Amino acid sequence: MSEGKRPFTKDQPRYGETILHCGHPNSRPQHFYSFGPGMPEKDWKSPDGKVVTSRWMVLCDDCNKIYGFTPHLAIQADATWKALDPVIQVPEGRKKKP
């Protein structure tokens, strides 16, 4: 199935919502992670001591490959989500729930 034809996931970051990212927010493709069932928010402490709360983590493809099963270790910064349209597509190979 081609990249543009996969359906979007039900859960998406909302406009104005804080996201955590690896420091490469303009790299493509991006990999989105949410925190736990029901997507509760998590706190992240930035190097300057600021505590940021978010339910979304976004990694570029390179960081996703490097950090694999420990994506939270890639987090370098926070940002405010500005997209209005859905962006997260269902990953290839994921089966639809009955």
MMTF fields as JSON, N, C-alpha, C and O atoms, coordinates in Angstrom:
{
  "mmtfVersion": "1.0.0",
  "mmtfProducer": "UNKNOWN",
  "numBonds": 391,
  "numAtoms": 392,
  "numGroups": 98,
  "numChains": 1,
  "numModels": 1,
  "chainsPerModel": [1],
  "groupsPerChain": [98],
  "chainIdList": ["A"],
  "bondAtomList": [4, 2, 8, 6, 12, 10, 16, 14, 20, 18, 24, 22, 28, 26, 32, 30, 36, 34, 40, 38, 44, 42, 48, 46, 52, 50, 56, 54, 60, 58, 64, 62, 68, 66, 72, 70, 76, 74, 80, 78, 84, 82, 88, 86, 92, 90, 96, 94, 100, 98, 104, 102, 108, 106, 112, 110, 116, 114, 120, 118, 124, 122, 128, 126, 132, 130, 136, 134, 140, 138, 144, 142, 148, 146, 152, 150, 156, 154, 160, 158, 164, 162, 168, 166, 172, 170, 176, 174, 180, 178, 184, 182, 188, 186, 192, 190, 196, 194, 200, 198, 204, 202, 208, 206, 212, 210, 216, 214, 220, 218, 224, 222, 228, 226, 232, 230, 236, 234, 240, 238, 244, 242, 248, 246, 252, 250, 256, 254, 260, 258, 264, 262, 268, 266, 272, 270, 276, 274, 280, 278, 284, 282, 288, 286, 292, 290, 296, 294, 300, 298, 304, 302, 308, 306, 312, 310, 316, 314, 320, 318, 324, 322, 328, 326, 332, 330, 336, 334, 340, 338, 344, 342, 348, 346, 352, 350, 356, 354, 360, 358, 364, 362, 368, 366, 372, 370, 376, 374, 380, 378, 384, 382, 388, 386],
  "bondOrderList": [1, 1, 1, 1, 1, 1, 1, 1, 1, 1, 1, 1, 1, 1, 1, 1, 1, 1, 1, 1, 1, 1, 1, 1, 1, 1, 1, 1, 1, 1, 1, 1, 1, 1, 1, 1, 1, 1, 1, 1, 1, 1, 1, 1, 1, 1, 1, 1, 1, 1, 1, 1, 1, 1, 1, 1, 1, 1, 1, 1, 1, 1, 1, 1, 1, 1, 1, 1, 1, 1, 1, 1, 1, 1, 1, 1, 1, 1, 1, 1, 1, 1, 1, 1, 1, 1, 1, 1, 1, 1, 1, 1, 1, 1, 1, 1, 1],
  "groupList": [{"groupName": "MET", "atomNameList": ["N", "CA", "C", "O"], "elementList": ["N", "C", "C", "O"], "formalChargeList": [0, 0, 0, 0], "bondAtomList": [1, 0, 2, 1, 3, 2], "bondOrderList": [1, 1, 2], "singleLetterCode": "M", "chemCompType": "L-PEPTIDE LINKING"}, {"groupName": "SER", "atomNameList": ["N", "CA", "C", "O"], "elementList": ["N", "C", "C", "O"], "formalChargeList": [0, 0, 0, 0], "bondAtomList": [1, 0, 2, 1, 3, 2], "bondOrderList": [1, 1, 2], "singleLetterCode": "S", "chemCompType": "L-PEPTIDE LINKING"}, {"groupName": "GLU", "atomNameList": ["N", "CA", "C", "O"], "elementList": ["N", "C", "C", "O"], "formalChargeList": [0, 0, 0, 0], "bondAtomList": [1, 0, 2, 1, 3, 2], "bondOrderList": [1, 1, 2], "singleLetterCode": "E", "chemCompType": "L-PEPTIDE LINKING"}, {"groupName": "GLY", "atomNameList": ["N", "CA", "C", "O"], "elementList": ["N", "C", "C", "O"], "formalChargeList": [0, 0, 0, 0], "bondAtomList": [1, 0, 2, 1, 3, 2], "bondOrderList": [1, 1, 2], "singleLetterCode": "G", "chemCompType": "PEPTIDE LINKING"}, {"groupName": "LYS", "atomNameList": ["N", "CA", "C", "O"], "elementList": ["N", "C", "C", "O"], "formalChargeList": [0, 0, 0, 0], "bondAtomList": [1, 0, 2, 1, 3, 2], "bondOrderList": [1, 1, 2], "singleLetterCode": "K", "chemCompType": "L-PEPTIDE LINKING"}, {"groupName": "ARG", "atomNameList": ["N", "CA", "C", "O"], "elementList": ["N", "C", "C", "O"], "formalChargeList": [0, 0, 0, 0], "bondAtomList": [1, 0, 2, 1, 3, 2], "bondOrderList": [1, 1, 2], "singleLetterCode": "R", "chemCompType": "L-PEPTIDE LINKING"}, {"groupName": "PRO", "atomNameList": ["N", "CA", "C", "O"], "elementList": ["N", "C", "C", "O"], "formalChargeList": [0, 0, 0, 0], "bondAtomList": [1, 0, 2, 1, 3, 2], "bondOrderList": [1, 1, 2], "singleLetterCode": "P", "chemCompType": "L-PEPTIDE LINKING"}, {"groupName": "PHE", "atomNameList": ["N", "CA", "C", "O"], "elementList": ["N", "C", "C", "O"], "formalChargeList": [0, 0, 0, 0], "bondAtomList": [1, 0, 2, 1, 3, 2], "bondOrderList": [1, 1, 2], "singleLetterCode": "F", "chemCompType": "L-PEPTIDE LINKING"}, {"groupName": "THR", "atomNameList": ["N", "CA", "C", "O"], "elementList": ["N", "C", "C", "O"], "formalChargeList": [0, 0, 0, 0], "bondAtomList": [1, 0, 2, 1, 3, 2], "bondOrderList": [1, 1, 2], "singleLetterCode": "T", "chemCompType": "L-PEPTIDE LINKING"}, {"groupName": "ASP", "atomNameList": ["N", "CA", "C", "O"], "elementList": ["N", "C", "C", "O"], "formalChargeList": [0, 0, 0, 0], "bondAtomList": [1, 0, 2, 1, 3, 2], "bondOrderList": [1, 1, 2], "singleLetterCode": "D", "chemCompType": "L-PEPTIDE LINKING"}, {"groupName": "GLN", "atomNameList": ["N", "CA", "C", "O"], "elementList": ["N", "C", "C", "O"], "formalChargeList": [0, 0, 0, 0], "bondAtomList": [1, 0, 2, 1, 3, 2], "bondOrderList": [1, 1, 2], "singleLetterCode": "Q", "chemCompType": "L-PEPTIDE LINKING"}, {"groupName": "TYR", "atomNameList": ["N", "CA", "C", "O"], "elementList": ["N", "C", "C", "O"], "formalChargeList": [0, 0, 0, 0], "bondAtomList": [1, 0, 2, 1, 3, 2], "bondOrderList": [1, 1, 2], "singleLetterCode": "Y", "chemCompType": "L-PEPTIDE LINKING"}, {"groupName": "ILE", "atomNameList": ["N", "CA", "C", "O"], "elementList": ["N", "C", "C", "O"], "formalChargeList": [0, 0, 0, 0], "bondAtomList": [1, 0, 2, 1, 3, 2], "bondOrderList": [1, 1, 2], "singleLetterCode": "I", "chemCompType": "L-PEPTIDE LINKING"}, {"groupName": "LEU", "atomNameList": ["N", "CA", "C", "O"], "elementList": ["N", "C", "C", "O"], "formalChargeList": [0, 0, 0, 0], "bondAtomList": [1, 0, 2, 1, 3, 2], "bondOrderList": [1, 1, 2], "singleLetterCode": "L", "chemCompType": "L-PEPTIDE LINKING"}, {"groupName": "HIS", "atomNameList": ["N", "CA", "C", "O"], "elementList": ["N", "C", "C", "O"], "formalChargeList": [0, 0, 0, 0], "bondAtomList": [1, 0, 2, 1, 3, 2], "bondOrderList": [1, 1, 2], "singleLetterCode": "H", "chemCompType": "L-PEPTIDE LINKING"}, {"groupName": "CYS", "atomNameList": ["N", "CA", "C", "O"], "elementList": ["N", "C", "C", "O"], "formalChargeList": [0, 0, 0, 0], "bondAtomList": [1, 0, 2, 1, 3, 2], "bondOrderList": [1, 1, 2], "singleLetterCode": "C", "chemCompType": "L-PEPTIDE LINKING"}, {"groupName": "ASN", "atomNameList": ["N", "CA", "C", "O"], "elementList": ["N", "C", "C", "O"], "formalChargeList": [0, 0, 0, 0], "bondAtomList": [1, 0, 2, 1, 3, 2], "bondOrderList": [1, 1, 2], "singleLetterCode": "N", "chemCompType": "L-PEPTIDE LINKING"}, {"groupName": "TRP", "atomNameList": ["N", "CA", "C", "O"], "elementList": ["N", "C", "C", "O"], "formalChargeList": [0, 0, 0, 0], "bondAtomList": [1, 0, 2, 1, 3, 2], "bondOrderList": [1, 1, 2], "singleLetterCode": "W", "chemCompType": "L-PEPTIDE LINKING"}, {"groupName": "VAL", "atomNameList": ["N", "CA", "C", "O"], "elementList": ["N", "C", "C", "O"], "formalChargeList": [0, 0, 0, 0], "bondAtomList": [1, 0, 2, 1, 3, 2], "bondOrderList": [1, 1, 2], "singleLetterCode": "V", "chemCompType": "L-PEPTIDE LINKING"}, {"groupName": "ALA", "atomNameList": ["N", "CA", "C", "O"], "elementList": ["N", "C", "C", "O"], "formalChargeList": [0, 0, 0, 0], "bondAtomList": [1, 0, 2, 1, 3, 2], "bondOrderList": [1, 1, 2], "singleLetterCode": "A", "chemCompType": "L-PEPTIDE LINKING"}],
  "groupTypeList": [0, 1, 2, 3, 4, 5, 6, 7, 8, 4, 9, 10, 6, 5, 11, 3, 2, 8, 12, 13, 14, 15, 3, 14, 6, 16, 1, 5, 6, 10, 14, 7, 11, 1, 7, 3, 6, 3, 0, 6, 2, 4, 9, 17, 4, 1, 6, 9, 3, 4, 18, 18, 8, 1, 5, 17, 0, 18, 13, 15, 9, 9, 15, 16, 4, 12, 11, 3, 7, 8, 6, 14, 13, 19, 12, 10, 19, 9, 19, 8, 17, 4, 19, 13, 9, 6, 18, 12, 10, 18, 6, 2, 3, 5, 4, 4, 4, 6],
  "groupIdList": [1, 2, 3, 4, 5, 6, 7, 8, 9, 10, 11, 12, 13, 14, 15, 16, 17, 18, 19, 20, 21, 22, 23, 24, 25, 26, 27, 28, 29, 30, 31, 32, 33, 34, 35, 36, 37, 38, 39, 40, 41, 42, 43, 44, 45, 46, 47, 48, 49, 50, 51, 52, 53, 54, 55, 56, 57, 58, 59, 60, 61, 62, 63, 64, 65, 66, 67, 68, 69, 70, 71, 72, 73, 74, 75, 76, 77, 78, 79, 80, 81, 82, 83, 84, 85, 86, 87, 88, 89, 90, 91, 92, 93, 94, 95, 96, 97, 98],
  "secStructList": [7, 7, 4, 4, 4, 1, 7, 5, 7, 1, 7, 7, 7, 7, 6, 6, 7, 3, 3, 3, 3, 7, 1, 7, 6, 6, 7, 1, 1, 3, 3, 3, 3, 3, 7, 1, 6, 6, 7, 7, 7, 3, 3, 3, 3, 7, 6, 6, 1, 7, 3, 3, 3, 3, 1, 3, 3, 3, 3, 3, 2, 2, 2, 2, 2, 2, 2, 6, 6, 7, 4, 4, 4, 4, 7, 7, 3, 3, 3, 3, 7, 7, 7, 7, 1, 7, 7, 7, 5, 7, 7, 6, 6, 7, 7, 7, 7, 7],
  "xCoordList": [0.851, 0.0, 0.9, 1.875, 0.611, 1.48, 1.299, 0.27, 2.319, 2.35, 1.12, 0.574, 0.676, -0.43, -1.806, -2.783, -1.905, -3.209, -3.567, -4.69, -2.654, -2.979, -3.938, -3.824, -4.884, -5.828, -5.124, -4.054, -5.74, -5.212, -5.669, -6.728, -4.862, -5.241, -6.326, -6.488, -7.057, -8.125, -7.542, -8.068, -6.467, -5.863, -4.797, -3.906, -4.889, -3.97, -3.651, -4.474, -2.469, -2.228, -3.232, -3.593, -3.677, -4.61, -3.848, -2.78, -4.397, -3.802, -3.577, -4.482, -2.379, -2.043, -1.517, -1.088, -1.545, -1.086, 0.441, 1.08, 1.021, 2.468, 2.909, 2.295, 3.988, 4.592, 6.06, 6.667, 6.611, 8.043, 8.668, 8.063, 9.878, 10.497, 12.002, 12.6, 12.593, 14.005, 14.952, 16.17, 14.416, 15.268, 15.355, 16.047, 14.65, 14.647, 13.197, 12.752, 12.452, 11.013, 10.66, 9.52, 11.596, 11.294, 11.725, 11.507, 12.332, 12.748, 11.538, 10.578, 11.585, 10.509, 11.113, 12.208, 10.468, 9.191, 9.352, 10.462, 8.231, 8.217, 7.497, 6.622, 7.883, 7.262, 6.631, 7.3, 5.346, 4.598, 4.368, 4.032, 4.554, 4.287, 3.363, 3.493, 2.437, 1.616, 1.913, 2.39, 1.625, 1.987, 0.84, -0.111, 0.929, 0.05, -1.394, -1.823, -2.145, -3.566, -4.305, -4.104, -5.15, -5.875, -4.999, -5.464, -3.758, -2.773, -2.672, -2.892, -2.34, -2.142, -0.925, -0.032, -0.875, 0.261, 1.44, 1.262, 2.648, 3.877, 4.673, 4.589, 5.437, 6.314, 7.695, 8.177, 8.33, 9.694, 10.416, 9.895, 11.596, 12.381, 13.45, 14.318, 13.374, 14.328, 15.675, 15.753, 16.73, 18.055, 18.117, 18.945, 17.247, 17.249, 16.397, 16.25, 15.833, 15.078, 13.577, 12.841, 13.103, 11.662, 10.99, 11.491, 9.872, 9.108, 7.976, 7.182, 7.917, 6.927, 6.054, 6.557, 4.737, 3.802, 3.237, 2.799, 3.248, 2.754, 2.253, 2.608, 1.421, 1.009, 1.567, 1.303, 2.345, 2.896, 4.402, 4.972, 5.034, 6.473, 6.663, 6.072, 7.485, 7.695, 9.189, 9.997, 9.55, 10.948, 11.115, 10.252, 12.244, 12.577, 12.949, 13.15, 13.036, 13.312, 14.667, 14.778, 15.707, 17.037, 17.033, 17.563, 16.442, 16.397, 15.559, 15.886, 14.483, 13.65, 14.447, 14.295, 15.291, 16.128, 17.197, 17.481, 17.788, 18.855, 18.323, 18.928, 17.196, 16.698, 15.736, 15.499, 15.175, 14.361, 13.342, 12.347, 13.585, 12.624, 12.712, 11.979, 13.587, 13.704, 13.59, 14.479, 12.5, 12.39, 12.426, 12.834, 12.011, 12.009, 13.42, 13.571, 14.451, 15.829, 16.246, 17.245, 15.488, 15.813, 15.272, 15.658, 14.4, 13.728, 14.737, 15.532, 14.673, 15.575, 14.844, 15.42, 13.58, 12.882, 11.372, 10.877, 10.661, 9.208, 8.796, 9.568, 7.577, 7.045, 5.527, 4.938, 4.907, 3.451, 2.984, 3.456, 2.049, 1.531, 0.677, -0.213, 0.94, 0.225, -0.63, -1.368, -0.547, -1.3, -2.786, -3.166, -3.608, -5.056, -5.577, -6.58, -4.902, -5.332, -4.627, -3.531, -5.231, -4.562, -3.287, -3.229, -2.276, -1.003, -0.54, 0.257, -1.015, -0.524, -1.318, -2.535, -0.605, -1.235, -1.053, -0.111, -1.957, -1.847, -0.587, -0.409, 0.296, 1.527, 1.225, 0.242, 2.092, 1.921, 2.044, 2.861, 1.241, 1.319, 0.467, 0.293, -0.07, -0.92, -2.298, -2.897, -2.78, -4.095, -5.18, -5.023, -6.277, -7.436, -8.084, -8.161, -8.554, -9.263, -10.658, -11.316, -11.113, -12.453, -13.551, -14.73],
  "yCoordList": [-1.169, 0.0, 1.237, 1.277, 2.205, 3.38, 4.3, 4.272, 5.117, 6.02, 6.919, 7.128, 7.45, 8.38, 7.749, 8.459, 6.435, 5.784, 5.131, 4.655, 5.098, 4.495, 5.398, 6.622, 4.811, 5.634, 6.325, 5.9, 7.383, 8.08, 7.371, 6.745, 7.476, 6.891, 7.745, 8.922, 7.139, 7.853, 8.953, 10.066, 8.651, 9.606, 10.423, 9.869, 11.739, 12.684, 13.788, 14.078, 14.411, 15.591, 16.68, 16.821, 17.441, 18.531, 19.843, 20.019, 20.765, 22.083, 22.731, 22.76, 23.245, 23.911, 22.987, 23.452, 21.687, 20.704, 20.657, 20.802, 20.456, 20.344, 18.95, 17.95, 18.898, 17.628, 17.644, 18.708, 16.479, 16.324, 15.788, 14.962, 16.247, 15.757, 15.578, 16.008, 14.93, 14.543, 15.674, 15.502, 16.815, 17.918, 18.072, 18.956, 17.206, 17.247, 17.331, 16.447, 18.377, 18.414, 18.538, 18.269, 18.932, 19.094, 17.91, 17.914, 16.896, 15.697, 14.83, 14.793, 14.141, 13.228, 11.901, 11.896, 10.78, 10.655, 10.836, 10.801, 11.028, 11.158, 9.961, 9.361, 9.628, 8.517, 9.098, 9.769, 8.84, 9.388, 8.315, 7.175, 8.696, 7.811, 8.545, 9.751, 7.811, 8.374, 7.564, 6.431, 8.155, 7.535, 6.718, 7.272, 5.409, 4.479, 4.444, 5.278, 3.455, 3.344, 4.597, 5.076, 5.117, 6.333, 7.568, 8.681, 7.389, 8.439, 9.456, 10.648, 8.994, 9.963, 10.825, 10.404, 12.014, 12.895, 12.483, 11.889, 12.812, 12.534, 13.824, 14.718, 13.905, 15.054, 14.754, 13.625, 15.771, 15.692, 16.922, 18.032, 16.741, 17.861, 18.224, 17.414, 19.448, 19.904, 20.21, 20.355, 20.308, 20.593, 21.897, 22.027, 22.857, 24.11, 24.027, 25.021, 22.848, 22.625, 22.809, 22.533, 23.266, 23.452, 22.087, 21.194, 21.923, 20.677, 20.868, 21.802, 19.971, 20.029, 18.785, 17.677, 18.976, 17.859, 17.651, 18.6, 16.401, 16.088, 14.652, 13.826, 14.37, 12.976, 12.466, 11.322, 13.296, 12.922, 13.074, 14.014, 12.129, 12.143, 11.9, 10.973, 12.73, 12.637, 12.483, 13.291, 11.432, 11.183, 11.159, 10.66, 11.706, 11.576, 10.118, 9.342, 9.761, 8.377, 7.905, 6.785, 8.761, 8.364, 8.114, 7.1, 9.024, 8.834, 7.615, 6.898, 7.382, 6.218, 4.927, 3.977, 4.893, 3.711, 3.556, 2.439, 4.655, 4.616, 4.202, 3.363, 4.779, 4.555, 3.386, 2.903, 2.919, 1.709, 1.596, 2.32, 0.687, 0.407, 1.39, 1.244, 2.376, 3.378, 4.796, 5.624, 5.075, 6.358, 7.568, 8.651, 7.402, 8.536, 9.095, 10.256, 8.273, 8.746, 9.736, 10.438, 9.798, 10.709, 12.118, 13.039, 12.307, 13.603, 14.695, 14.57, 15.777, 16.914, 18.228, 19.159, 18.318, 19.598, 19.391, 18.289, 20.483, 20.473, 21.518, 22.415, 21.392, 22.328, 22.345, 21.492, 23.314, 23.398, 22.921, 23.405, 21.963, 21.394, 22.424, 23.021, 22.643, 23.661, 23.104, 23.858, 21.819, 21.239, 21.156, 20.878, 21.396, 21.276, 19.966, 19.435, 19.441, 18.204, 17.007, 17.16, 15.817, 14.626, 14.323, 14.532, 13.833, 13.518, 12.097, 11.564, 11.471, 10.144, 9.082, 8.973, 8.301, 7.224, 5.899, 5.722, 4.985, 3.64, 3.011, 3.016, 2.467, 1.844, 0.672, -0.045, 0.489, -0.652, -1.938, -2.031, -2.925, -4.218, -4.331, -5.434, -3.227, -3.303, -3.796, -3.273, -4.796, -5.348, -4.496, -3.966, -4.381, -3.65, -4.493, -5.717, -3.814, -4.524, -4.879, -4.08, -6.099, -6.521, -5.717, -5.948],
  "zCoordList": [0.0, 0.0, 0.0, 0.75, -0.788, -0.879, 0.318, 0.992, 0.572, 1.713, 1.777, 2.86, 0.655, 0.647, 0.788, 1.024, 0.649, 0.657, 1.986, 2.148, 2.925, 4.212, 4.979, 4.906, 5.716, 6.482, 7.657, 8.094, 8.152, 9.32, 10.588, 10.613, 11.641, 12.922, 13.568, 13.242, 14.479, 15.185, 16.069, 16.102, 16.779, 17.711, 17.005, 16.361, 17.127, 16.508, 17.518, 18.386, 17.419, 18.254, 17.882, 16.713, 18.864, 18.613, 18.452, 19.037, 17.658, 17.468, 18.838, 19.673, 19.061, 20.314, 21.4, 22.456, 21.152, 22.132, 22.15, 21.107, 23.316, 23.441, 23.014, 23.386, 22.22, 21.841, 22.267, 22.394, 22.481, 22.75, 21.474, 20.79, 21.141, 19.913, 20.076, 21.063, 19.074, 19.115, 18.721, 18.774, 18.33, 17.916, 16.415, 15.912, 15.698, 14.226, 13.732, 13.001, 14.117, 13.829, 12.348, 11.97, 11.517, 10.09, 9.235, 8.024, 9.846, 9.107, 8.794, 9.563, 7.676, 7.281, 6.876, 6.315, 7.125, 7.818, 9.318, 9.849, 9.986, 11.436, 12.036, 11.411, 13.264, 13.99, 15.246, 16.031, 15.433, 16.555, 17.605, 17.285, 18.869, 20.002, 20.956, 21.162, 21.53, 22.595, 23.85, 23.779, 24.979, 26.24, 26.809, 27.359, 26.677, 27.351, 26.879, 26.081, 27.39, 27.056, 27.509, 28.625, 26.647, 26.992, 26.882, 27.127, 26.522, 26.303, 27.442, 27.226, 28.656, 29.734, 29.444, 28.709, 30.006, 29.79, 30.672, 31.735, 30.205, 30.944, 31.088, 30.246, 32.154, 32.364, 31.809, 31.897, 31.236, 30.748, 31.247, 31.146, 31.776, 32.284, 31.261, 30.938, 30.758, 29.751, 30.402, 31.622, 29.605, 30.175, 30.983, 31.885, 30.662, 31.429, 32.693, 33.404, 32.98, 34.208, 34.072, 35.02, 32.925, 32.709, 32.615, 31.932, 33.289, 33.215, 32.208, 32.315, 31.235, 30.168, 30.256, 30.443, 30.12, 30.15, 28.756, 28.105, 28.299, 26.965, 26.919, 27.76, 25.92, 25.685, 24.372, 24.001, 23.642, 22.341, 22.287, 22.84, 21.608, 21.374, 19.874, 19.32, 19.211, 17.773, 17.504, 17.962, 16.755, 16.405, 14.898, 14.176, 14.422, 13.004, 12.744, 13.678, 11.481, 11.108, 11.646, 12.144, 11.548, 12.033, 13.528, 13.984, 14.305, 15.76, 16.133, 17.079, 15.393, 15.654, 15.453, 16.221, 14.426, 14.182, 15.254, 15.687, 15.683, 16.69, 18.055, 18.722, 18.482, 19.838, 19.963, 21.071, 18.849, 18.839, 19.95, 19.963, 20.888, 21.948, 23.117, 24.095, 23.031, 24.1, 23.508, 23.711, 22.778, 22.082, 23.009, 22.59, 24.25, 25.188, 25.413, 25.794, 25.177, 25.353, 24.268, 24.422, 23.174, 22.075, 22.298, 21.578, 23.264, 23.44, 23.786, 24.717, 22.997, 23.169, 23.411, 23.974, 22.993, 23.072, 23.047, 22.815, 23.293, 23.184, 22.159, 21.823, 21.67, 20.684, 20.804, 21.467, 20.164, 20.117, 18.755, 17.726, 18.745, 17.511, 16.797, 17.404, 15.5, 14.734, 13.597, 12.963, 13.329, 12.216, 12.544, 13.681, 11.552, 11.714, 11.14, 11.616, 10.121, 9.468, 10.1, 10.639, 10.045, 10.575, 9.791, 8.58, 10.487, 9.844, 10.104, 9.332, 11.165, 11.537, 10.789, 10.938, 9.982, 9.227, 9.951, 10.723, 9.693, 10.244, 9.658, 8.44, 10.508, 9.992, 9.067, 9.25, 8.067, 7.169, 7.962, 8.878, 7.617, 8.269, 9.519, 10.037, 10.02, 11.207, 10.778, 9.839, 11.473, 11.144, 11.777, 12.876, 11.059, 11.587, 12.667, 12.56, 13.72, 14.783, 14.305, 13.639, 14.651, 14.204, 14.86, 14.591]
}
